[in-house]
Amino acid sequence: MGNAPSSEAWRKHVARWREGGQSVPDYCREHGLVVGAMRYQIRRTPAATPFRLARVERVTASPPLPALLAAPPVVAGAVVIEFGAARIHVEPGVDPATLTTVLVALGVRR
């Protein structure tokens, strides 16, 4: 246990992870941390700023015709994310890096 990060070091790791866009496993691999330990620290370390929620809806079928006239069609299997006034249609096969860039630009946090 002599190599385990101190409480202050964990707070710094969690803060850097929250500010970045990496997944927990990627961050841990880069910094030599154990994924389970990092997830534990994330749960026990309160966020410095309150987070905002986004509504996410999974589309299972094409919307009825009147809805098609009001909004662009959504591909079955897509996910629709509503965040404030933004409505994002995430279709199967989307590039994860592009989606992350869009969500970060909108201010969506993990």
Backbone as a chain_set.jsonl record, in Angstrom:
{"seq": "MGNAPSSEAWRKHVARWREGGQSVPDYCREHGLVVGAMRYQIRRTPAATPFRLARVERVTASPPLPALLAAPPVVAGAVVIEFGAARIHVEPGVDPATLTTVLVALGVRR", "coords": {"N": [[0.821, -1.199, 0.0], [2.167, 1.126, 0.116], [2.571, 2.57, -2.202], [0.193, 3.755, -2.843], [-1.864, 6.494, -3.826], [-2.097, 9.594, -1.97], [-4.776, 11.112, -0.019], [-5.061, 13.764, -0.891], [-3.766, 13.613, -3.357], [-5.526, 11.884, -4.678], [-7.804, 13.529, -4.788], [-6.87, 15.458, -6.549], [-6.431, 13.892, -8.847], [-9.082, 13.076, -9.416], [-10.262, 15.579, -9.91], [-8.78, 16.404, -12.185], [-9.522, 14.362, -13.963], [-12.286, 14.873, -14.163], [-12.242, 17.347, -15.436], [-11.109, 16.738, -17.873], [-11.687, 14.847, -20.932], [-11.528, 12.125, -20.887], [-12.179, 8.582, -20.62], [-12.681, 6.672, -17.601], [-11.085, 4.243, -17.494], [-9.115, 4.887, -19.478], [-7.903, 7.201, -18.401], [-6.872, 6.134, -16.02], [-5.069, 4.21, -17.002], [-3.213, 5.88, -18.26], [-2.182, 7.236, -16.049], [-1.311, 5.299, -14.327], [-3.079, 4.14, -12.457], [-5.439, 2.195, -10.501], [-8.436, 1.068, -11.863], [-10.832, 0.406, -10.419], [-10.266, 1.571, -7.909], [-10.085, 4.255, -8.647], [-12.725, 4.753, -9.529], [-14.057, 4.405, -7.11], [-13.007, 6.591, -5.671], [-14.015, 8.679, -7.234], [-16.752, 8.447, -6.726], [-16.809, 9.115, -4.021], [-15.85, 11.681, -3.898], [-17.05, 14.833, -3.96], [-18.395, 16.746, -6.676], [-16.928, 19.79, -7.783], [-18.47, 21.741, -8.917], [-21.98, 22.095, -9.5], [-23.664, 19.597, -11.441], [-25.29, 19.387, -14.651], [-28.258, 17.974, -15.929], [-29.151, 15.919, -18.721], [-31.763, 15.051, -20.93], [-32.289, 11.843, -22.163], [-33.35, 9.796, -24.767], [-34.296, 6.719, -26.066], [-34.786, 5.668, -29.325], [-37.108, 3.535, -30.674], [-38.698, 3.006, -32.832], [-39.786, 4.428, -35.971], [-40.994, 7.787, -35.787], [-44.513, 8.839, -35.692], [-46.296, 10.032, -38.643], [-47.246, 12.866, -38.423], [-45.361, 13.878, -36.57], [-43.047, 13.679, -38.049], [-43.249, 15.788, -39.776], [-42.768, 17.923, -38.135], [-40.248, 17.577, -37.069], [-36.908, 16.449, -37.903], [-36.519, 13.161, -39.372], [-35.85, 10.303, -37.316], [-33.539, 7.742, -37.042], [-34.301, 4.338, -36.452], [-33.215, 2.801, -33.458], [-31.575, 4.82, -32.786], [-30.34, 7.309, -30.468], [-31.733, 9.975, -28.737], [-30.689, 13.013, -27.511], [-31.567, 15.489, -25.336], [-30.7, 18.646, -24.342], [-31.093, 21.41, -22.652], [-31.976, 23.793, -25.017], [-31.009, 22.328, -27.076], [-31.216, 19.551, -29.274], [-30.094, 16.437, -29.932], [-29.552, 14.0, -32.284], [-28.38, 10.867, -32.101], [-27.132, 8.569, -34.043], [-26.819, 5.018, -34.758], [-23.453, 3.895, -34.987], [-22.137, 6.305, -34.783], [-19.303, 8.49, -34.518], [-17.448, 8.278, -31.638], [-15.629, 10.22, -30.635], [-16.368, 12.547, -31.979], [-18.993, 12.897, -31.013], [-18.409, 13.281, -28.283], [-17.021, 15.717, -28.45], [-19.097, 17.42, -29.305], [-20.881, 17.245, -27.106], [-19.27, 18.238, -25.009], [-18.914, 20.834, -25.957], [-21.494, 21.777, -25.625], [-21.6, 21.857, -22.932], [-22.225, 19.639, -21.427], [-21.668, 17.474, -18.795], [-20.007, 14.646, -17.297]], "CA": [[0.0, 0.0, 0.0], [3.023, 2.284, 0.183], [2.526, 3.321, -3.453], [-1.155, 4.28, -3.062], [-1.912, 7.963, -3.75], [-2.662, 10.188, -0.762], [-6.113, 11.696, -0.203], [-4.925, 14.978, -1.71], [-3.442, 13.181, -4.722], [-6.766, 11.369, -5.272], [-8.666, 14.69, -5.116], [-6.315, 16.078, -7.759], [-6.717, 12.998, -9.976], [-10.514, 13.149, -9.724], [-10.503, 16.893, -10.514], [-8.229, 16.397, -13.554], [-10.37, 13.482, -14.775], [-13.552, 15.57, -14.426], [-11.994, 18.435, -16.388], [-10.738, 16.17, -19.174], [-12.734, 14.113, -21.616], [-11.159, 10.715, -20.969], [-12.898, 7.583, -19.84], [-11.949, 6.3, -16.387], [-9.979, 3.318, -17.791], [-8.032, 5.565, -20.203], [-7.194, 8.064, -17.455], [-6.11, 5.283, -15.102], [-3.95, 3.62, -17.74], [-2.232, 6.947, -18.485], [-1.591, 7.686, -14.783], [-0.903, 4.159, -13.52], [-4.029, 3.956, -11.352], [-6.352, 1.059, -10.571], [-9.743, 1.569, -12.277], [-11.784, 0.293, -9.311], [-9.927, 2.57, -6.896], [-10.457, 5.565, -9.186], [-14.192, 4.866, -9.489], [-14.402, 4.604, -5.695], [-12.67, 7.97, -5.326], [-14.953, 9.564, -7.941], [-18.035, 8.403, -5.99], [-16.714, 9.735, -2.699], [-15.373, 13.054, -4.027], [-18.11, 15.652, -4.561], [-18.006, 17.627, -7.785], [-16.723, 21.164, -7.354], [-19.602, 22.526, -9.414], [-23.132, 21.222, -9.74], [-23.757, 19.111, -12.807], [-26.584, 19.572, -15.291], [-28.755, 16.743, -16.509], [-29.668, 15.923, -20.083], [-32.748, 14.004, -21.168], [-31.879, 10.921, -23.219], [-34.468, 8.96, -25.179], [-33.913, 5.705, -27.054], [-35.798, 5.559, -30.356], [-37.291, 2.134, -31.036], [-39.406, 2.946, -34.11], [-39.931, 5.737, -36.599], [-42.107, 8.543, -35.224], [-45.674, 8.922, -36.582], [-46.193, 11.013, -39.717], [-47.291, 14.281, -38.027], [-44.107, 14.261, -35.929], [-42.04, 13.812, -39.098], [-43.377, 17.115, -40.358], [-42.279, 18.91, -37.178], [-38.847, 17.326, -36.719], [-36.266, 15.537, -38.85], [-36.716, 11.758, -39.008], [-34.827, 9.695, -36.476], [-33.307, 6.35, -37.407], [-34.569, 3.381, -35.376], [-31.988, 2.427, -32.763], [-30.845, 6.036, -32.44], [-30.568, 7.898, -29.155], [-31.959, 11.415, -28.835], [-30.261, 13.694, -26.294], [-32.045, 16.863, -25.222], [-29.969, 19.385, -23.319], [-31.539, 22.785, -22.855], [-32.659, 23.946, -26.296], [-30.378, 21.457, -28.075], [-31.736, 18.191, -29.461], [-29.061, 15.759, -30.7], [-29.896, 12.651, -32.722], [-27.156, 10.072, -32.173], [-27.49, 7.363, -34.784], [-25.85, 3.929, -34.623], [-22.222, 4.053, -35.756], [-21.575, 7.649, -34.64], [-17.925, 8.557, -34.047], [-17.485, 8.689, -30.232], [-14.862, 11.448, -30.411], [-17.184, 13.666, -32.455], [-20.077, 13.074, -30.049], [-17.82, 13.871, -27.079], [-16.743, 17.118, -28.754], [-20.378, 18.137, -29.316], [-21.408, 17.313, -25.741], [-18.424, 19.155, -24.248], [-19.228, 22.183, -26.441], [-22.775, 22.163, -25.033], [-21.446, 21.959, -21.489], [-22.689, 18.427, -20.759], [-20.584, 16.865, -18.02], [-20.262, 13.269, -16.87]], "C": [[0.863, 1.261, 0.0], [2.98, 3.141, -1.071], [1.154, 3.934, -3.736], [-1.132, 5.806, -2.951], [-2.534, 8.434, -2.435], [-4.059, 10.73, -1.061], [-6.054, 12.931, -1.1], [-4.616, 14.618, -3.164], [-4.69, 12.639, -5.412], [-7.686, 12.519, -5.658], [-8.181, 15.358, -6.399], [-6.581, 15.212, -8.988], [-8.181, 13.101, -10.394], [-10.831, 14.479, -10.401], [-9.99, 16.932, -11.953], [-9.064, 15.517, -14.471], [-11.679, 14.184, -15.13], [-13.373, 16.687, -15.445], [-11.688, 17.924, -17.788], [-11.902, 15.423, -19.798], [-12.478, 12.62, -21.696], [-12.121, 9.821, -20.207], [-12.049, 7.263, -18.607], [-10.822, 5.313, -16.717], [-8.815, 3.987, -18.528], [-7.213, 6.453, -19.263], [-6.304, 7.226, -16.53], [-4.895, 4.664, -15.783], [-2.84, 4.661, -17.914], [-1.492, 7.327, -17.198], [-1.205, 6.544, -13.845], [-1.787, 3.908, -12.309], [-4.892, 2.726, -11.58], [-7.763, 1.6, -10.837], [-10.75, 1.527, -11.124], [-11.539, 1.328, -8.224], [-10.323, 3.971, -7.369], [-11.968, 5.757, -9.134], [-14.682, 5.078, -8.057], [-14.152, 6.056, -5.298], [-13.612, 8.96, -6.002], [-16.277, 9.62, -7.182], [-17.949, 9.153, -4.665], [-16.222, 11.181, -2.738], [-16.449, 13.893, -4.696], [-17.557, 16.523, -5.684], [-17.897, 19.053, -7.258], [-17.884, 22.06, -7.785], [-20.769, 21.589, -9.647], [-23.178, 20.799, -11.203], [-25.16, 19.358, -13.34], [-26.976, 18.272, -15.961], [-29.219, 16.955, -17.943], [-30.687, 14.794, -20.204], [-32.276, 13.159, -22.335], [-33.032, 9.976, -23.499], [-33.975, 7.978, -26.226], [-35.066, 5.545, -28.033], [-35.906, 4.101, -30.784], [-38.008, 1.972, -32.379], [-39.47, 4.35, -34.696], [-41.112, 6.467, -35.982], [-43.286, 8.576, -36.191], [-45.538, 10.082, -37.565], [-46.294, 12.464, -39.262], [-46.0, 14.748, -37.36], [-42.997, 14.432, -36.966], [-42.08, 15.195, -39.724], [-42.781, 18.176, -39.444], [-40.789, 18.75, -36.875], [-38.229, 16.405, -37.764], [-36.474, 14.095, -38.418], [-35.537, 11.231, -38.199], [-34.739, 8.223, -36.846], [-33.614, 5.459, -36.209], [-33.249, 2.924, -34.771], [-31.152, 3.632, -32.367], [-31.159, 6.43, -31.003], [-30.733, 9.393, -29.385], [-31.59, 12.026, -27.492], [-30.8, 15.109, -26.35], [-31.32, 17.516, -24.066], [-30.274, 20.846, -23.525], [-32.331, 22.864, -24.144], [-32.093, 23.025, -27.373], [-31.051, 20.09, -28.096], [-30.772, 17.492, -30.415], [-29.535, 14.35, -31.01], [-28.591, 11.89, -32.905], [-27.529, 8.735, -32.8], [-26.442, 6.281, -34.585], [-24.632, 4.175, -35.523], [-21.592, 5.437, -35.64], [-20.139, 7.555, -34.112], [-17.927, 9.065, -32.603], [-16.737, 9.994, -29.964], [-15.659, 12.67, -30.856], [-18.321, 13.943, -31.48], [-19.559, 13.717, -28.77], [-17.552, 15.349, -27.285], [-18.023, 17.944, -28.72], [-20.905, 18.312, -27.894], [-20.594, 18.264, -24.867], [-18.723, 20.599, -24.66], [-20.541, 22.693, -25.856], [-22.693, 22.298, -23.512], [-21.972, 20.764, -20.731], [-21.504, 17.798, -20.064], [-20.975, 15.468, -17.639], [-20.968, 13.236, -15.559]], "O": [[0.328, 2.364, -0.108], [3.318, 4.324, -1.018], [0.974, 4.572, -4.773], [-0.455, 6.352, -2.079], [-3.388, 7.757, -1.863], [-4.472, 10.796, -2.219], [-6.907, 13.114, -1.968], [-5.139, 15.24, -4.089], [-4.901, 12.898, -6.597], [-8.286, 12.498, -6.733], [-8.985, 15.773, -7.233], [-6.918, 15.732, -10.052], [-8.486, 13.202, -11.583], [-11.592, 14.508, -11.368], [-10.677, 17.432, -12.844], [-9.297, 15.871, -15.627], [-12.135, 14.102, -16.271], [-14.278, 16.942, -16.24], [-11.974, 18.6, -18.776], [-12.992, 15.382, -19.227], [-13.123, 11.918, -22.475], [-12.787, 10.256, -19.268], [-10.852, 7.548, -18.575], [-9.696, 5.518, -16.263], [-7.654, 3.692, -18.242], [-5.983, 6.459, -19.319], [-5.144, 7.562, -16.29], [-3.814, 4.605, -15.197], [-1.662, 4.352, -17.733], [-0.319, 7.696, -17.241], [-0.818, 6.783, -12.701], [-1.298, 3.508, -11.253], [-5.056, 2.271, -12.712], [-8.232, 2.486, -10.123], [-11.448, 2.512, -10.88], [-12.483, 1.899, -7.679], [-10.833, 4.774, -6.588], [-12.44, 6.821, -8.734], [-15.616, 5.845, -7.825], [-14.999, 6.679, -4.658], [-13.971, 9.975, -5.405], [-16.859, 10.692, -7.01], [-18.929, 9.765, -4.239], [-16.184, 11.84, -1.699], [-16.739, 13.694, -5.876], [-16.411, 16.972, -5.644], [-18.672, 19.471, -6.398], [-18.232, 23.018, -7.095], [-20.572, 20.414, -9.958], [-22.78, 21.553, -12.091], [-26.106, 19.518, -12.569], [-26.13, 17.556, -16.497], [-29.63, 18.053, -18.318], [-30.497, 13.713, -19.647], [-31.905, 13.692, -23.381], [-33.625, 9.42, -22.575], [-33.301, 8.374, -27.176], [-36.201, 5.31, -27.62], [-34.919, 3.498, -31.207], [-37.929, 0.91, -32.996], [-39.236, 5.337, -33.998], [-42.131, 5.845, -35.681], [-43.098, 8.365, -37.389], [-44.754, 11.005, -37.342], [-45.465, 13.263, -39.696], [-45.583, 15.889, -37.558], [-42.097, 15.25, -36.774], [-41.05, 15.714, -40.155], [-42.334, 19.219, -39.919], [-40.142, 19.712, -36.463], [-38.943, 15.663, -38.437], [-36.594, 13.823, -37.224], [-34.394, 11.653, -38.374], [-35.758, 7.541, -36.949], [-33.237, 5.779, -35.081], [-32.279, 2.689, -35.491], [-30.135, 3.488, -31.689], [-32.119, 5.945, -30.405], [-29.971, 10.004, -30.134], [-32.109, 11.615, -26.454], [-30.527, 15.847, -27.297], [-31.324, 17.004, -22.946], [-29.774, 21.462, -24.466], [-33.262, 22.084, -24.347], [-32.645, 22.95, -28.471], [-31.41, 19.548, -27.051], [-30.639, 17.895, -31.57], [-29.879, 13.591, -30.103], [-27.786, 12.234, -33.77], [-28.158, 7.887, -32.168], [-25.291, 6.589, -34.275], [-24.768, 4.606, -36.668], [-20.611, 5.721, -36.327], [-19.808, 6.646, -33.351], [-18.368, 10.189, -32.361], [-17.179, 10.794, -29.14], [-15.633, 13.707, -30.194], [-18.587, 15.1, -31.154], [-20.207, 14.612, -28.227], [-17.823, 16.156, -26.396], [-18.037, 19.045, -28.169], [-21.328, 19.405, -27.518], [-21.161, 19.014, -24.072], [-18.78, 21.488, -23.809], [-20.694, 23.891, -25.616], [-23.623, 22.801, -22.882], [-22.157, 20.841, -19.516], [-20.451, 17.607, -20.672], [-22.159, 15.129, -17.653], [-21.265, 12.157, -15.045]]}, "num_chains": 1, "name": "protein.A"}
